[in-house]
Each structure stands twice: as C-alpha cells, then as structure tokens.
Amino acid sequence: MGIKTTVMAGSDRDQLLALQEGHFVDLKSRRIAPRDLQKHFVAFANTDGGDIYIGIEDPEVRGPRIRGFEKPEDANDVIQALSDVLPTVDGVDFEFLAFERGGYVLHVSVPKSPRVHYTADSECYIRRNASTRKIKGDTITRLGYAKGSFSYENQLVDVDVESLLESPVLAQYLERIGTELAADSFLQKQKLIVYQGHNAQPTVAAVLLFDEEPQASLPTRCAIKVYRLNTTEREYKREYLAESPATIEGPLEQQIHSVIDHVNQLLSDATYKVDGELIKLKYPAEALFEILVNAVIHRDYSINDDIHVRVYDNRVEVQSPGRLPGSVTVDNILDERYARNPKIVRLLHKLPEPVNHDIGEGLNTAKNALHAAGLIPPSFLELENAFLVTIEHKQIASLEDLIVEHLRWNETVSNKVIRQLSGENSENKVKKAFQTLRGKQIIEPVDPNANAFRFIYKRGPQFPKP
C-alpha cells in the first residue's frame, strides 16, 4: 500500500503542535501499543470521524514533542492493527508527515462510518469531546439505530395484529395502491408482520403506517409538537408561547397532512416588525412541506421524543429526533443518499401522489423553492441527539455581496463555491457577478490564464476594508 509522504516546514511544525485534542482530533505517542490505538480509531469511525496524529508527545513530556517513526516501515504494525477492526472501516486515509528533525508522524484521517465498528477484542467505543468511551449492550444498539445500520422500523412490538388487520387506514391504503392481496398477505409479503408459530407480531413500521393511533400503541413517543412563539429571539422560552403547543397524532401520512395544515394556519397571521415596518411571514408551501415530510420519514423512532416544529416571528425550526444516519453529514446532506427507515419511505412512495420524493430529493426541493422565492437556503444543525432544520424569512444577498462576504473569511473563491452557497444553478449568472467585481478591481483571478469558468479568485486592490 503506497502512502503519501508530505515534507513539513517549520511553520507546519508550529501549526501541528498548536492542535488541541478534542472531538475531532487526537494526538498519540508513537510508543502507543497498536492494539490500544484501535479503540480511538473505532471511536472516531463510530461517531463523527476525525484525525489521529501518531508521533506527537504530550506537552508535559520533556524534550521535543514531535517524535515520529524513524522510517515509514516502522509504522506497519500500527497500520495493520487499524485494518484489523471489525468490520473494516472504508475510506480511511493515511499520510506520513516528514520532519527533518522528528521523523515521520503518521496522520490517519478517519471518516464517519455508516456502520458500528469494534476492536479486534470485540469492544465498542465512541468519541465524546476529547475522550474515548467504551459502550456496551443497549448503548451499542442505540448507536446502530442512530447510524441506520440497525433498523428500528423492523423491531417487533407487542400490538394486537387483529386490530391492525381490521384498521380502516390499512384498508384504504390497499385500495389506493390497487392491490388484490388480503391485508394479512400484504403485511406478510412486505415483512410488516412476523409469525412465530400461530402468533404474529407487527413491526414498528406497520404500526406507524397503519395503526389508527400509533402514539398509543408504541413504547416511544412519535407525535409532532407545534409551537407558535411571539419573538425573534434565538433562545426558546415558554413565556414567548402565543398558545399551548398543539400535538399532532395519527398514522404517518395523516400526521404529515395535519401538521402542514396547522403550520400554514399559524403562518397566515404571522408578522413581525423591522425598523417599524410590518413584515408578513411568507414561505413557499413546497419548502415547508418537504422539510416536514423529511422530518417524519427520516427521524429516529427508537428515541423517546416527538418532532418539534417551532414557528417564530422570523423563522420556522423543525427538530427531529436522531442524529444524521450513515455517512450523511451537515456538509453533504444535499448530495448524500441514505434512508434510515427504508420500508416507511418505500411504502409511502407506493401511494398515488405520494408525500415523499425519491430519497435525497426533499431537502434539495426545499432549497430550490426557497431560492425561487428569494429566500436564503435552509440551515442544518446536528445536535446531541437530534437534527435541526431552520428556514429564515431572510432575503438572499446579491451574488456580488456573497462573493465579497466569502472572501472576508477565506483566501479564495470559485464559481462552484458561490453556486453552492447561494443555491444559484446558473454558472453564467455567477460568472457575470465575478466579472462585475473584477472590473471594479474588487477581486482578481489567482491564475489569469485559466479557463474563465475555472477561475479561482482572490481579493483585489480595491477589496473593501472591514
């Protein structure tokens, strides 16, 4: 296996030593036993990914802190040990950082994995801040549900199958999809009930989709709470509540339509003031619909919490239980495809005029609808055990303003970056914005000889001062 080697300068040494151990970074001595290193490697893969640097001593150790391997081959046992975790972690990147005095530091870049991983001793770990923690039993199961590697929708529940078979919700569903199968045969074929001898048990997915009152039947909470708050403040306080929160219950499709109706009703009278001017809240219906559908079908139903929809004076927040599943992150959520509840997604999609699009299309549709309405894209935030989508009643900045603002905090900017930030799909429109700023010497290309669409720009002589 050929591993890239990067020669490091003095400034690189200072930058490396300035790294602080935390949720995404770990610094280890080259003297660490390869098997001991496995637990930190597994912890990063099981959590949010991160970087491990092997060959750096703690600040308390006397002498130089960078004490890497004398030659790359000396790290073979470490690399082999990291390959022995169960199952193997895909997408790991190894790199040697070569110092004139200090040898070779091994940099291991660990991706967030869609699976649950164990050390060679069958032990499981997660990362929490700057510590690596061992987990067991139910905690591992919950980690699997959170990642989507274990599917809670397939969990059997102690619910009377006969009441489910006689449910009018199921009868209407079968009629709408045009099947001639009897209710029992359909549920068996879709793996929604499992027979053990003469007794049958339904799955969580079956109850969520077809029980008349799944909130009463399931052991975990699965309703939607809707709040109207008369404030633009970022902090939630009960004193801001305009009325008691509404609780939306029922099978999933009914729940989706009910919450849409309720949120639209709240927004119909929602206004706020900016500099004395009364602003009426108006969001594209398609954006709200897609974000709410996404919350219902992709939430983690193993977590004992409801979806929370908060309608503020200047924004709407949708918080759904569960961290992002699989390899999905806040950065790649608009491109990555992953369904935590594939059975629920598929069965809702079988309906005529389904509430859900193909996997991965919903949030992109919401972003495009907001852009068409002149509003900024939705923002995404991963919380400790939930995922938060916020749509703000804020107009899109001009492309020129966006370019300038980006360059205030970054050395360079490209056409692709601005299209991603703005939601603008036209390369030509972004190119014209760059040309306008270039004509005013506010920006200039890093390489003037590059293809016009591939220009990378930097600050020009007339770039505005802060």
C-alpha positions as CSV (number, residue, x, y, z in Angstrom):
1,M,0.0,0.0,0.0
2,G,1.6,3.3,-1.1
3,I,1.1,6.0,1.5
4,K,1.7,9.6,0.6
5,T,4.5,11.5,2.3
6,T,4.4,15.3,2.8
7,V,7.6,17.1,3.7
8,M,6.9,19.6,6.6
9,A,8.4,23.0,7.1
10,G,9.0,24.9,10.4
11,S,5.6,26.7,10.2
12,D,3.9,23.3,9.6
13,R,5.5,22.1,12.9
14,D,4.1,25.0,14.8
15,Q,0.7,24.5,13.3
16,L,0.7,20.8,14.2
17,L,1.8,21.4,17.7
18,A,-0.9,24.1,18.1
19,L,-3.6,21.4,17.6
20,Q,-5.8,20.8,20.6
21,E,-7.2,17.4,21.3
22,G,-11.0,17.4,21.1
23,H,-14.0,15.7,19.5
24,F,-12.3,15.5,16.1
25,V,-8.6,15.4,16.9
26,D,-6.4,13.0,18.9
27,L,-2.6,13.2,19.3
28,K,-0.7,10.0,20.2
29,S,2.8,9.0,21.0
30,R,4.5,6.6,18.6
31,R,5.1,4.4,21.6
32,I,1.3,3.6,21.9
33,A,0.6,-0.1,21.6
34,P,-1.1,-0.7,18.2
35,R,-4.0,-2.6,19.9
36,D,-4.6,0.4,22.3
37,L,-4.8,2.7,19.3
38,Q,-7.6,0.6,17.9
39,K,-10.1,1.9,20.4
40,H,-9.5,5.6,19.5
41,F,-9.7,4.7,15.8
42,V,-13.0,2.8,16.3
43,A,-14.4,5.7,18.4
44,F,-13.9,8.2,15.6
45,A,-15.4,5.9,13.0
46,N,-18.4,5.2,15.3
47,T,-19.0,8.9,16.0
48,D,-18.3,11.8,13.6
49,G,-14.9,10.9,12.1
50,G,-11.7,12.8,12.9
51,D,-7.9,12.9,12.7
52,I,-5.3,10.9,14.7
53,Y,-1.7,12.0,14.6
54,I,0.8,9.3,15.8
55,G,4.2,10.5,16.8
56,I,3.4,13.6,19.0
57,E,4.1,13.6,22.7
58,D,2.0,15.3,25.4
59,P,3.1,18.8,26.3
60,E,4.0,17.5,29.8
61,V,6.7,15.2,28.3
62,R,10.3,16.6,28.5
63,G,12.1,17.3,25.2
64,P,10.8,17.7,21.7
65,R,7.2,16.8,21.2
66,I,7.4,15.6,17.7
67,R,9.0,12.1,17.9
68,G,7.8,10.2,14.9
69,F,8.8,6.9,13.4
70,E,12.4,6.7,12.1
71,K,11.2,5.4,8.8
72,P,7.7,4.7,7.3
73,E,8.1,1.0,7.6
74,D,8.2,1.3,11.4
75,A,4.5,2.2,11.3
76,N,3.5,-1.1,9.6
77,D,2.2,-2.7,12.9
78,V,0.1,0.4,13.6
79,I,-1.4,0.4,10.1
80,Q,-2.1,-3.3,10.3
81,A,-3.8,-3.0,13.7
82,L,-6.1,-0.3,12.3
83,S,-7.0,-2.7,9.5
84,D,-8.0,-5.4,11.9
85,V,-11.0,-3.6,13.4
86,L,-14.4,-5.3,12.8
87,P,-15.8,-4.6,10.3
88,T,-13.0,-2.8,8.3
89,V,-13.6,1.0,8.1
90,D,-13.9,2.2,4.5
91,G,-12.4,5.4,3.2
92,V,-9.5,5.8,5.7
93,D,-6.7,8.0,4.5
94,F,-3.1,7.5,5.7
95,E,-0.4,10.1,5.3
96,F,3.2,10.5,6.6
97,L,4.3,14.0,7.7
98,A,8.1,14.0,7.3
99,F,10.1,16.4,9.6
100,E,13.8,17.0,9.2
101,R,14.2,16.5,13.0
102,G,11.4,14.4,14.4
103,G,11.0,11.6,11.9
104,Y,7.7,10.6,10.3
105,V,4.4,11.4,12.0
106,L,1.5,9.2,10.8
107,H,-1.7,11.1,10.1
108,V,-4.8,8.9,10.0
109,S,-7.9,10.6,8.7
110,V,-10.9,8.6,9.8
111,P,-14.3,9.1,8.1
112,K,-17.7,8.9,9.9
113,S,-18.8,5.4,9.1
114,P,-22.4,4.2,8.4
115,R,-21.7,1.0,10.4
116,V,-20.9,0.1,14.0
117,H,-17.3,-0.9,14.5
118,Y,-15.5,-2.9,17.1
119,T,-11.8,-3.5,18.1
120,A,-10.2,-6.9,17.4
121,D,-11.2,-7.7,21.0
122,S,-14.9,-7.1,20.1
123,E,-15.1,-3.9,22.2
124,C,-17.0,-0.8,21.0
125,Y,-16.1,2.8,21.6
126,I,-17.4,6.3,20.8
127,R,-15.9,9.8,20.9
128,R,-17.2,12.4,23.3
129,N,-15.3,15.7,23.3
130,A,-11.7,14.8,23.9
131,S,-12.3,11.4,25.4
132,T,-12.9,7.9,24.1
133,R,-15.6,6.0,25.9
134,K,-16.4,2.3,25.9
135,I,-20.1,1.4,25.3
136,K,-22.0,-1.9,25.8
137,G,-25.4,-3.5,25.3
138,D,-28.3,-1.2,24.7
139,T,-26.0,1.7,24.1
140,I,-24.5,-0.1,21.1
141,T,-28.0,-0.9,19.9
142,R,-28.9,2.8,20.1
143,L,-25.7,3.7,18.2
144,G,-26.8,1.2,15.5
145,Y,-30.2,2.8,15.3
146,A,-28.7,6.3,15.1
147,K,-26.4,5.3,12.3
148,G,-29.1,3.4,10.4
149,S,-27.1,0.2,10.5
150,F,-29.8,-1.3,12.7
151,S,-33.3,-0.6,11.6
152,Y,-35.8,0.2,14.4
153,E,-38.6,0.2,11.9
154,N,-38.2,-3.6,11.8
155,Q,-38.4,-4.1,15.5
156,L,-41.4,-6.2,16.6
157,V,-43.8,-4.6,19.0
158,D,-46.4,-6.1,21.3
159,V,-49.5,-4.9,19.5
160,D,-52.7,-6.9,18.6
161,V,-52.3,-7.9,15.0
162,E,-56.1,-8.4,14.6
163,S,-56.7,-4.7,15.3
164,L,-54.1,-3.8,12.7
165,L,-55.6,-6.1,10.1
166,E,-59.0,-4.5,10.7
167,S,-57.7,-0.9,10.6
168,P,-59.5,1.3,8.1
169,V,-56.2,3.1,7.5
170,L,-54.8,-0.2,6.1
171,A,-57.9,-0.9,4.1
172,Q,-57.8,2.5,2.5
173,Y,-54.1,2.1,1.7
174,L,-54.6,-1.3,0.0
175,E,-57.5,0.2,-2.1
176,R,-55.4,3.2,-3.1
177,I,-52.4,1.2,-4.3
178,G,-54.7,-1.2,-6.2
179,T,-53.6,-4.5,-4.7
180,E,-55.8,-7.6,-4.6
181,L,-53.9,-9.1,-1.7
182,A,-55.7,-9.6,1.6
183,A,-54.5,-7.4,4.5
184,D,-52.7,-10.4,6.2
185,S,-51.0,-11.5,3.0
186,F,-49.9,-7.9,2.2
187,L,-48.4,-7.3,5.6
188,Q,-46.6,-10.7,5.5
189,K,-45.2,-10.0,2.0
190,Q,-43.9,-6.6,3.0
191,K,-42.3,-8.1,6.1
192,L,-44.5,-5.9,8.3
193,I,-45.7,-8.8,10.5
194,V,-43.8,-11.9,11.6
195,Y,-45.4,-15.2,12.6
196,Q,-43.9,-17.2,15.4
197,G,-45.9,-20.4,15.3
198,H,-49.6,-19.3,15.3
199,N,-48.9,-15.9,16.9
200,A,-48.0,-12.8,14.8
201,Q,-46.4,-9.6,15.8
202,P,-46.3,-6.4,13.8
203,T,-43.2,-4.2,13.2
204,V,-42.8,-0.6,14.3
205,A,-43.2,0.4,10.6
206,A,-46.5,-1.4,10.4
207,V,-47.9,0.4,13.4
208,L,-46.6,3.8,12.3
209,L,-48.2,3.5,8.9
210,F,-51.5,1.6,9.6
211,D,-52.5,1.8,13.2
212,E,-55.2,4.3,13.9
213,E,-53.4,5.6,17.0
214,P,-49.7,4.6,16.8
215,Q,-48.9,7.0,19.5
216,A,-50.9,4.9,21.9
217,S,-49.5,1.6,20.7
218,L,-45.8,2.2,20.5
219,P,-43.5,2.4,23.6
220,T,-41.7,5.5,22.3
221,R,-43.1,9.0,21.5
222,C,-43.9,9.6,17.8
223,A,-46.2,12.6,17.7
224,I,-45.4,16.1,16.4
225,K,-45.5,19.2,18.7
226,V,-46.1,22.5,17.1
227,Y,-45.3,25.8,18.9
228,R,-46.1,29.4,18.0
229,L,-43.6,31.8,19.6
230,N,-44.1,35.6,19.5
231,T,-40.4,36.5,19.3
232,T,-37.4,36.7,17.0
233,E,-35.0,35.7,19.8
234,R,-32.8,32.7,19.3
235,E,-33.5,31.2,22.8
236,Y,-36.6,29.3,23.4
237,K,-38.6,30.4,26.4
238,R,-42.1,29.3,27.5
239,E,-43.1,33.0,28.1
240,Y,-42.9,33.5,24.3
241,L,-45.6,31.0,23.6
242,A,-48.7,32.5,21.9
243,E,-50.8,29.5,22.9
244,S,-50.4,26.0,24.2
245,P,-48.4,23.7,21.9
246,A,-50.5,21.6,19.5
247,T,-49.9,17.8,19.4
248,I,-50.4,16.2,16.0
249,E,-51.0,12.4,16.2
250,G,-52.2,9.6,13.9
251,P,-50.6,7.4,11.3
252,L,-47.7,8.9,9.4
253,E,-49.4,10.1,6.2
254,Q,-52.3,11.7,8.1
255,Q,-49.8,13.2,10.5
256,I,-47.9,14.9,7.6
257,H,-51.0,16.5,6.2
258,S,-52.3,17.6,9.6
259,V,-49.0,19.3,10.6
260,I,-48.8,21.1,7.2
261,D,-52.4,22.4,7.7
262,H,-51.6,23.6,11.2
263,V,-48.3,25.3,10.4
264,N,-49.9,27.1,7.4
265,Q,-52.7,28.3,9.7
266,L,-50.2,29.7,12.1
267,L,-48.2,31.4,9.4
268,S,-51.3,33.0,7.8
269,D,-51.4,35.6,10.7
270,A,-47.7,35.7,11.5
271,T,-46.0,39.1,11.2
272,Y,-43.0,40.9,12.8
273,K,-41.5,44.4,12.7
274,V,-38.2,45.6,11.2
275,D,-37.3,49.2,11.8
276,G,-41.0,50.0,12.3
277,E,-42.1,48.2,9.1
278,L,-44.6,45.3,9.5
279,I,-43.3,42.2,7.7
280,K,-45.6,39.3,6.9
281,L,-44.2,35.8,7.0
282,K,-44.5,34.1,3.7
283,Y,-42.7,30.9,2.9
284,P,-43.1,28.8,-0.2
285,A,-45.5,26.0,0.6
286,E,-43.3,23.4,-1.2
287,A,-40.3,24.2,1.0
288,L,-42.3,23.8,4.3
289,F,-43.9,20.6,3.0
290,E,-40.6,18.9,2.0
291,I,-38.9,19.8,5.3
292,L,-41.8,18.5,7.4
293,V,-42.1,15.3,5.3
294,N,-38.3,14.8,5.7
295,A,-38.6,15.0,9.4
296,V,-41.4,12.5,9.7
297,I,-40.0,9.8,7.4
298,H,-36.3,10.1,8.4
299,R,-36.4,10.6,12.1
300,D,-35.1,8.0,14.6
301,Y,-38.2,6.3,16.0
302,S,-36.2,4.5,18.6
303,I,-35.7,7.8,20.5
304,N,-38.4,8.6,23.0
305,D,-39.2,12.1,21.8
306,D,-41.5,13.9,19.4
307,I,-40.7,16.1,16.4
308,H,-40.8,19.7,17.4
309,V,-41.9,22.4,15.0
310,R,-41.4,26.0,16.3
311,V,-42.9,28.9,14.4
312,Y,-41.1,32.1,15.4
313,D,-41.8,35.6,14.2
314,N,-39.0,35.4,11.6
315,R,-38.2,31.7,11.1
316,V,-39.5,28.1,11.3
317,E,-37.5,25.4,13.1
318,V,-38.1,21.7,12.6
319,Q,-36.3,19.5,15.1
320,S,-36.4,15.7,14.6
321,P,-35.1,13.1,16.9
322,G,-31.9,11.3,15.9
323,R,-28.5,12.4,14.5
324,L,-27.8,12.1,10.8
325,P,-27.7,8.4,9.8
326,G,-24.9,6.6,7.9
327,S,-22.3,8.7,6.2
328,V,-24.6,11.7,6.0
329,T,-23.2,14.9,7.4
330,V,-24.4,18.5,7.5
331,D,-21.9,19.3,4.7
332,N,-23.0,16.6,2.3
333,I,-26.7,16.2,3.2
334,L,-27.9,17.7,-0.1
335,D,-25.8,15.2,-2.1
336,E,-25.7,12.0,0.0
337,R,-28.5,9.4,-0.3
338,Y,-29.4,7.4,2.8
339,A,-32.7,6.3,4.3
340,R,-32.9,5.4,8.0
341,N,-36.4,4.0,7.5
342,P,-36.3,2.5,4.0
343,K,-39.5,0.5,4.5
344,I,-41.5,3.5,5.6
345,V,-40.1,5.5,2.7
346,R,-40.9,2.8,0.1
347,L,-44.4,2.1,1.3
348,L,-45.4,5.8,1.4
349,H,-43.9,6.2,-2.1
350,K,-46.2,3.4,-3.4
351,L,-49.2,5.6,-3.0
352,P,-50.6,7.7,-5.8
353,E,-49.4,11.3,-5.4
354,P,-47.1,10.2,-2.6
355,V,-46.0,12.7,0.1
356,N,-42.3,11.8,-0.4
357,H,-40.0,12.1,-3.4
358,D,-37.1,9.7,-4.2
359,I,-34.5,9.5,-1.4
360,G,-32.4,12.7,-1.1
361,E,-34.7,14.9,-3.3
362,G,-36.8,16.5,-0.5
363,L,-34.3,19.0,1.0
364,N,-33.0,19.9,-2.4
365,T,-36.5,20.7,-3.5
366,A,-37.0,22.8,-0.4
367,K,-33.7,24.7,-1.0
368,N,-34.7,25.4,-4.7
369,A,-38.2,26.5,-3.6
370,L,-36.8,29.0,-1.1
371,H,-34.3,30.3,-3.7
372,A,-37.1,30.8,-6.2
373,A,-39.0,32.8,-3.5
374,G,-35.9,35.0,-3.0
375,L,-35.1,33.5,0.5
376,I,-31.9,32.1,1.8
377,P,-31.3,28.3,1.8
378,P,-32.3,26.3,4.9
379,S,-29.6,25.8,7.5
380,F,-28.8,22.5,9.1
381,L,-27.5,21.8,12.6
382,E,-26.8,18.4,14.2
383,L,-27.5,18.5,17.9
384,E,-26.5,15.9,20.6
385,N,-29.4,13.6,19.7
386,A,-31.4,15.5,17.1
387,F,-31.3,17.2,13.7
388,L,-32.5,20.8,13.3
389,V,-33.6,22.4,10.0
390,T,-34.2,26.2,10.1
391,I,-35.8,28.3,7.3
392,E,-35.5,32.0,7.9
393,H,-37.5,34.9,6.5
394,K,-34.3,36.5,5.1
395,Q,-33.8,37.7,1.6
396,I,-30.9,36.3,-0.5
397,A,-27.9,38.6,-0.7
398,S,-26.8,39.6,-4.2
399,L,-24.2,37.3,-5.7
400,E,-21.7,40.1,-5.6
401,D,-22.3,40.6,-1.9
402,L,-22.0,36.9,-1.3
403,I,-18.6,36.8,-3.1
404,V,-17.2,39.7,-1.1
405,E,-18.5,38.3,2.2
406,H,-16.9,34.9,1.5
407,L,-13.6,36.5,0.7
408,R,-13.6,38.3,4.0
409,W,-13.1,35.0,5.7
410,N,-11.4,32.9,3.0
411,E,-8.4,33.4,0.8
412,T,-10.0,32.3,-2.5
413,V,-13.5,31.7,-4.0
414,S,-14.7,29.8,-7.1
415,N,-17.8,29.7,-9.2
416,K,-18.8,26.3,-7.8
417,V,-18.5,27.6,-4.1
418,I,-20.8,30.5,-4.8
419,R,-23.3,28.4,-6.6
420,Q,-23.4,26.0,-3.5
421,L,-23.7,28.9,-1.1
422,S,-26.4,30.8,-3.0
423,G,-28.4,28.0,-4.5
424,E,-27.9,29.6,-7.9
425,N,-27.7,26.9,-10.5
426,S,-26.5,29.1,-13.4
427,E,-22.8,29.2,-13.9
428,N,-23.2,32.1,-16.3
429,K,-25.0,34.3,-13.7
430,V,-22.3,33.6,-11.2
431,K,-19.6,34.3,-13.8
432,K,-21.2,37.7,-14.6
433,A,-21.1,38.6,-10.9
434,F,-17.4,37.7,-10.8
435,Q,-16.8,39.8,-13.9
436,T,-18.6,42.8,-12.4
437,L,-16.4,42.7,-9.3
438,R,-13.2,42.0,-11.4
439,G,-14.0,45.1,-13.5
440,K,-14.0,47.2,-10.3
441,Q,-10.7,45.5,-9.1
442,I,-12.5,44.2,-6.0
443,I,-11.4,40.7,-6.9
444,E,-8.7,39.3,-9.3
445,P,-8.0,35.8,-10.6
446,V,-5.3,33.7,-9.0
447,D,-4.3,32.5,-12.5
448,P,-5.4,34.8,-15.3
449,N,-4.6,32.2,-17.9
450,A,-7.2,29.6,-16.6
451,N,-10.4,28.8,-18.3
452,A,-13.0,31.6,-17.4
453,F,-15.3,29.1,-15.8
454,R,-12.5,27.6,-13.8
455,F,-11.1,30.9,-12.4
456,I,-10.2,30.9,-8.7
457,Y,-10.5,34.4,-7.4
458,K,-8.7,36.3,-4.6
459,R,-9.1,39.8,-3.1
460,G,-8.1,42.6,-5.5
461,P,-6.6,46.0,-4.8
462,Q,-10.0,47.6,-4.3
463,F,-11.4,45.0,-2.0
464,P,-13.4,46.8,0.7
465,K,-11.8,47.1,4.1
466,P,-13.9,45.9,7.1
